[in-house]
Amino acid sequence: MKYVSGIFPALMILMTLSAHADGFDENFQDKTLRLDYSFSGDNREQHIYLDEMEVSDGWYGRRVNLDSLLLQGNGQITITDTLDQKVLYRYSFSTLFQEWQSTEEATKVQKSFENVFLVPLPKDPVNVTITLTDTHNQVKSILTHRVDPSDILIRPIGSSDSRLWKYLVKNGDSREKIDVTFVAEGYQMSEMDVFERDCREAIDAIVSHEPFKSLKERFNFVAVMSPSIESGVSIPHKGIWKATALSSNYDTFYSERYLTTLHLKRLHDVLAGVPYEHIVILANTDNYGGGGIYNSYLMSAAHNEKTRPVVVHEFGHSFAGLADEYYYDDQYETMYPADTEPWEPNLTTLVDFDKKWKDMLPRKTKIPTVPSGKNLYTEIGVYEGGGYQSKGVYRPVQECRMKINEAPVFCPVCERAIRRIINYYTSEK
């Protein structure tokens, strides 16, 4: 493996970190520290640079299980005490930058991507370590920097105009609930009544699926009316470019239906002062498409006939870290190598299947499992094809909400994974 400056000393630090952290109130203030980074490189290299640090009132993330990770993600943030290196907080994520690294374009040019992460503001100086991994789950880049909460150059963020956001569903205090915030993209101010209706339709779609349906009281839903100059969003392959709040566009990585924004600092500027933990961006268009990045955001067209299943599917990515279960073989590079077990809970390469859904298999299930054409959404097996690859990657059921829009439900494996992450955010171990 290529040596990247600073990796090995930092790895030694991470390996010796304490396994337990004290409670939230002992180590953190009721404030949010926003960390802006630039990730850059090409298909072979990853570089991490700190851009800016900002602080705002209120912490809306989890207050339990602070020192543990439920999912590995493609990157992690670890906050440690500067004196004894005790873990105070951990967080995992994925990024568009790392996804871009698997494209053909990344073999020809170096690029940089904005990334923004929210952590609770510590009471005392801490070390923040951010790591990025590759498709083999191997660490490729590490940056550790010190954060002193009394640093005069940590920029205060003012509150957003309270007239531009509102609770659509409030089931309780943010300290105990999961705050999901909807952001308007491509809606002019005169169209915000349409945006609110679109938000309520998307909420209904999400909570109509288990386990969100039975655990919906653990969520708050907020709408942020971020106005755009023009109505609609940019569709480059049609020659359409719009002046919108988040400058989003289709054709991400030259894939026509992949709708994202690369302007994450602008996105979080729009959300300043709003109670938010997970982000749903609704685009004012009927052009089919969307995208979801684990612990970053999801984005979906709001007026397509498939909007409801797309929103739910992408929320599976952004909220629960679920992988795509559909497959084809025309991607530039394999995203799930045969010698590495995927970190996503609904895929396996059989390298470490014991940690996946092996405990849910009926007795005498053959591996791989031959599709029967019956009980498409509930018959658990080990079906070949998933993660964009027809060979070597396996999914839990024949059809699932993470595979096709026509599936009415998440499969039992995905449902369990979602339930676990809801509990992770809201319940002490």
C-alpha positions in Angstrom: 0.0 0.0 0.0 1.3 3.4 -0.9 2.6 5.4 2.1 0.7 8.6 2.8 2.4 11.0 5.2 1.0 10.8 8.7 -1.1 7.6 8.2 0.9 5.2 10.3 1.4 7.4 13.4 -2.3 8.3 13.3 -3.2 4.7 12.9 -1.2 3.8 16.0 -3.1 6.5 17.9 -6.5 5.2 16.7 -5.6 1.6 17.6 -4.9 2.7 21.2 -8.0 4.8 21.7 -10.2 4.1 24.7 -13.3 2.0 24.0 -15.6 4.1 26.1 -16.6 7.7 26.4 -18.2 9.7 29.1 -21.7 11.3 28.7 -22.5 14.1 26.4 -22.9 16.8 29.1 -19.5 16.1 30.6 -17.5 16.6 27.4 -19.6 18.7 25.0 -21.5 22.0 24.9 -25.0 22.3 23.5 -23.6 23.8 20.4 -22.6 22.5 16.9 -19.1 22.7 15.5 -19.2 22.7 11.7 -16.0 21.4 10.1 -15.5 22.3 6.4 -12.9 20.2 4.5 -11.7 19.9 0.9 -11.1 16.3 -0.3 -9.0 16.1 -3.4 -7.1 13.7 -5.6 -7.6 11.3 -8.5 -8.2 7.6 -8.9 -5.1 6.8 -6.9 -4.6 9.5 -4.4 -6.7 11.1 -1.6 -5.8 14.4 0.2 -7.6 16.0 3.1 -7.5 19.8 3.9 -9.2 21.7 6.6 -11.0 24.7 5.2 -12.8 26.5 8.0 -14.5 25.9 11.4 -17.7 27.5 12.5 -20.0 27.2 15.5 -23.7 27.6 16.0 -26.1 27.3 19.0 -27.8 23.9 19.6 -26.6 20.4 19.0 -29.2 18.3 17.0 -27.2 15.1 16.5 -27.1 12.0 18.6 -26.4 12.2 22.3 -26.1 8.4 22.9 -23.5 5.8 21.8 -21.1 8.7 21.2 -17.9 6.6 21.1 -19.1 3.8 18.8 -19.8 3.3 15.1 -22.6 1.1 13.9 -21.5 1.3 10.2 -17.9 1.9 8.9 -18.8 4.0 6.0 -16.2 5.2 3.5 -14.8 7.6 6.1 -14.8 8.3 9.8 -14.4 11.2 12.2 -13.0 10.6 15.6 -12.8 13.2 18.4 -10.3 12.3 21.2 -9.3 14.0 24.5 -5.9 15.6 24.1 -4.6 14.3 27.4 -5.4 10.6 27.5 -6.6 10.0 23.9 -10.0 8.8 25.1 -12.6 8.6 22.4 -15.3 11.2 22.9 -17.2 11.0 19.7 -17.2 9.0 16.4 -19.1 9.5 13.2 -19.0 7.7 9.8 -19.9 8.9 6.3 -19.5 8.5 2.6 -18.7 11.2 0.0 -19.2 12.0 -3.7 -15.4 12.4 -3.9 -14.7 8.8 -3.1 -17.5 7.7 -5.5 -15.9 9.9 -8.2 -12.6 8.1 -7.6 -14.1 5.0 -9.2 -15.0 6.8 -12.4 -13.0 6.9 -15.6 -12.7 10.7 -15.3 -10.6 10.3 -12.2 -7.9 8.6 -14.2 -7.5 11.7 -16.3 -7.7 14.7 -13.9 -7.4 15.7 -10.3 -10.4 17.3 -8.6 -11.4 18.7 -5.2 -14.8 18.3 -3.5 -16.4 20.3 -0.7 -17.3 18.3 2.4 -19.0 19.5 5.6 -19.4 17.6 8.9 -21.2 18.5 12.1 -19.9 17.5 15.5 -20.8 18.6 19.0 -18.7 21.5 20.3 -16.3 20.2 22.9 -15.8 21.9 26.3 -12.0 21.5 26.2 -9.4 21.2 23.5 -9.6 18.0 21.5 -8.0 16.2 18.5 -10.1 15.6 15.5 -9.0 12.8 13.2 -10.6 12.3 9.8 -9.9 9.1 7.8 -10.8 8.1 4.2 -10.8 4.5 3.0 -10.8 2.8 -0.4 -12.9 0.1 -1.8 -10.8 -2.5 0.1 -11.8 -0.7 3.4 -8.1 0.3 3.7 -7.2 3.7 5.1 -5.8 5.8 2.3 -5.5 9.2 4.0 -5.7 10.7 7.5 -5.7 14.2 8.9 -5.5 15.0 12.6 -5.9 18.5 13.8 -6.4 20.2 17.1 -9.6 22.1 18.0 -9.7 24.5 20.8 -13.3 25.7 21.5 -11.9 29.1 22.7 -10.2 29.7 19.3 -11.1 33.2 18.3 -11.1 32.2 14.6 -13.9 29.7 14.9 -16.6 31.7 13.1 -20.0 32.1 14.7 -22.9 31.2 12.5 -26.1 33.3 12.9 -29.5 31.8 12.9 -31.6 31.5 9.7 -34.6 33.6 9.2 -37.3 31.8 11.3 -39.9 32.7 8.7 -38.1 30.4 6.2 -38.3 27.2 8.1 -41.0 25.3 10.1 -41.7 22.0 11.7 -43.9 19.8 9.6 -43.9 17.1 12.3 -42.6 17.5 15.8 -42.7 14.5 18.0 -40.5 15.9 20.8 -37.2 17.6 21.7 -34.3 17.4 19.3 -32.2 16.0 22.1 -34.3 12.8 22.0 -35.5 12.7 18.3 -33.9 12.3 14.9 -34.3 15.6 13.0 -34.8 15.2 9.2 -34.8 18.4 7.3 -36.2 19.0 3.8 -34.6 21.7 1.7 -36.2 23.4 -1.3 -34.2 23.4 -4.5 -35.5 25.1 -7.6 -38.6 26.5 -6.0 -39.2 30.3 -6.2 -40.6 32.0 -3.1 -44.0 32.0 -4.8 -43.9 28.2 -5.0 -43.3 27.4 -1.4 -46.8 26.1 -0.9 -46.0 23.5 -3.5 -42.8 22.7 -1.7 -44.6 22.1 1.6 -47.0 19.8 -0.1 -44.1 17.9 -1.7 -42.4 17.6 1.7 -45.6 16.1 3.2 -45.9 13.7 0.4 -42.2 12.6 0.9 -42.7 12.2 4.6 -45.8 10.1 4.0 -43.8 7.9 1.6 -41.0 7.3 4.1 -43.2 6.6 7.1 -45.4 4.2 5.1 -42.4 1.8 5.1 -41.4 -0.3 8.0 -39.6 0.2 10.3 -40.2 3.9 9.9 -43.9 3.4 10.2 -43.8 1.8 13.7 -40.9 4.1 14.9 -42.1 7.4 13.3 -42.5 9.0 16.7 -38.7 9.0 17.0 -38.5 11.6 14.1 -39.0 15.3 13.7 -39.5 16.7 10.2 -38.6 20.2 9.2 -39.1 22.2 6.0 -36.6 24.9 4.9 -38.0 27.3 2.3 -34.7 28.2 0.5 -35.8 30.3 -2.5 -34.2 30.0 -6.0 -34.0 32.7 -8.6 -35.4 30.4 -11.2 -37.9 27.6 -11.1 -36.6 24.1 -11.9 -33.1 22.5 -11.8 -30.2 22.2 -14.2 -30.3 19.3 -16.7 -27.0 19.5 -18.7 -27.7 16.8 -21.2 -30.7 18.8 -22.3 -28.7 22.1 -22.3 -30.8 23.4 -19.3 -29.0 25.4 -16.7 -30.9 27.1 -13.8 -29.9 29.6 -11.1 -31.0 27.7 -8.0 -30.4 27.8 -4.3 -27.9 24.9 -4.3 -26.7 24.9 -7.9 -27.6 21.2 -8.3 -27.7 19.4 -11.5 -28.4 16.0 -13.2 -25.6 14.2 -15.1 -23.4 13.8 -12.0 -20.4 11.8 -13.2 -22.1 11.9 -16.7 -24.9 9.7 -15.5 -28.1 11.3 -16.8 -30.4 10.5 -13.9 -27.8 11.2 -11.1 -29.0 14.4 -9.4 -26.7 16.0 -6.8 -25.2 19.2 -5.6 -21.5 19.6 -5.1 -22.0 22.9 -3.1 -22.1 21.5 0.4 -20.9 24.6 2.1 -23.8 26.5 0.5 -26.2 23.8 1.6 -25.1 24.0 5.2 -25.2 27.8 5.0 -28.9 27.6 4.1 -29.4 25.3 7.1 -27.6 27.6 9.6 -29.7 27.8 12.8 -32.1 25.1 11.7 -32.5 21.9 13.8 -31.2 19.3 11.4 -29.3 16.0 11.4 -30.3 14.3 8.2 -31.0 16.2 4.9 -33.5 15.6 2.2 -33.3 18.0 -0.8 -36.4 18.1 -3.0 -35.9 19.3 -6.5 -38.7 21.2 -8.3 -38.7 19.1 -11.5 -40.5 16.1 -13.0 -37.3 14.8 -14.6 -36.7 11.4 -13.2 -33.6 11.0 -10.9 -32.0 11.5 -7.5 -29.1 10.4 -5.4 -28.2 9.6 -1.8 -24.9 9.7 0.1 -24.6 8.1 3.5 -24.7 10.7 6.3 -24.5 13.5 3.8 -27.8 14.1 2.0 -30.4 12.7 -0.4 -31.8 14.5 -3.4 -34.8 13.6 -5.4 -37.0 15.0 -8.1 -40.3 16.0 -6.5 -42.8 15.7 -9.3 -42.0 12.5 -11.1 -44.5 9.6 -11.0 -41.7 7.6 -9.2 -40.9 10.3 -6.6 -42.3 8.3 -3.7 -40.2 5.2 -4.2 -37.1 7.2 -5.2 -37.3 9.3 -2.0 -37.6 6.1 0.1 -34.8 4.3 -1.8 -32.4 7.3 -1.5 -33.3 7.7 2.2 -32.1 4.1 2.6 -28.7 5.3 1.3 -28.4 8.5 3.2 -29.9 7.6 6.5 -29.2 3.9 6.9 -26.1 3.3 4.7 -27.9 0.7 2.6 -26.3 -0.2 -0.8 -27.9 -0.5 -4.2 -28.9 -4.0 -4.9 -29.4 -3.6 -8.6 -26.6 -4.6 -11.0 -25.0 -4.2 -14.4 -21.5 -4.5 -15.6 -20.7 -1.3 -17.5 -19.2 0.7 -14.6 -15.6 1.7 -15.0 -14.2 0.1 -11.9 -15.4 -2.6 -9.5 -16.8 -1.0 -6.3 -17.0 -4.2 -4.3 -13.7 -6.2 -4.7 -14.0 -10.0 -4.3 -11.5 -10.0 -1.4 -13.3 -7.4 0.7 -16.6 -7.6 2.7 -18.7 -4.6 2.0 -19.5 -2.4 5.0 -23.1 -1.9 3.9 -25.4 -4.3 5.8 -27.4 -5.5 2.7 -24.5 -6.8 0.5 -21.9 -9.5 0.9 -19.0 -11.0 -1.0 -19.1 -13.9 1.4 -15.7 -12.9 2.8 -17.2 -12.3 6.2 -20.8 -13.4 5.8 -21.2 -14.3 9.5 -21.5 -10.6 10.2 -24.3 -10.0 7.7 -27.7 -11.8 7.5 -26.4 -15.4 8.0 -28.4 -15.6 11.2 -31.6 -14.8 9.3 -31.2 -17.6 6.7 -33.7 -20.5 6.8 -32.1 -23.8 7.5 -30.6 -25.6 4.6 -30.5 -22.5 2.4 -28.1 -23.0 -0.5 -25.4 -20.4 -1.1 -25.7 -19.0 -3.6 -29.5 -19.2 -3.6 -31.4 -19.9 -6.8 -34.2 -17.4 -7.3 -37.6 -19.2 -7.1 -39.7 -16.4 -8.4 -41.9 -16.7 -5.3 -42.1 -14.5 -2.2 -39.9 -12.0 -4.0 -39.7 -9.5 -1.1 -39.5 -11.8 1.9 -37.7 -15.1 1.0 -34.2 -14.5 2.5 -31.3 -16.1 0.7 -28.0 -15.2 -0.8 -28.8 -14.1 -4.4 -26.0 -13.2 -6.8 -26.0 -9.7 -8.2 -25.8 -6.4 -6.4 -23.7 -3.3 -5.9 -23.8 -2.8 -9.7 -22.1 -6.2 -10.3 -23.8 -9.3 -11.6 -21.1 -11.6 -10.3 -19.4 -12.0 -6.9 -21.7 -9.7 -4.9 -24.8 -11.1 -3.2 -28.1 -9.5 -1.9 -30.6 -10.8 0.7 -33.8 -11.2 -1.3 -34.9 -11.4 -4.9 -36.5 -7.9 -5.0 -36.3 -5.1 -2.5 -36.9 -1.3 -2.2 -33.1 -1.0 -2.6 -33.2 -2.8 -5.9 -36.4 -1.8 -7.9 -38.9 1.0 -7.6 -41.7 -1.5 -7.9 -40.9 -3.2 -4.6 -43.4 -2.1 -2.0 -41.2 -2.8 1.0 -37.7 -3.0 2.4 -36.6 -6.6 2.6 -36.3 -8.1 6.2 -32.5 -7.6 6.1 -32.8 -3.9 5.2 -35.6 -3.4 7.6 -33.5 -4.8 10.5 -30.6 -2.6 9.4 -32.8 0.5 9.5 -34.2 -0.4 12.9 -30.7 -0.9 14.3 -29.6 2.6 13.1 -32.8 4.2 14.5 -32.0 2.6 17.8 -28.3 3.7 17.5 -29.4 7.3 17.2 -32.0 7.2 20.0 -31.2 4.5 22.5 -28.4 3.8 24.9 -26.7 0.5 24.4 
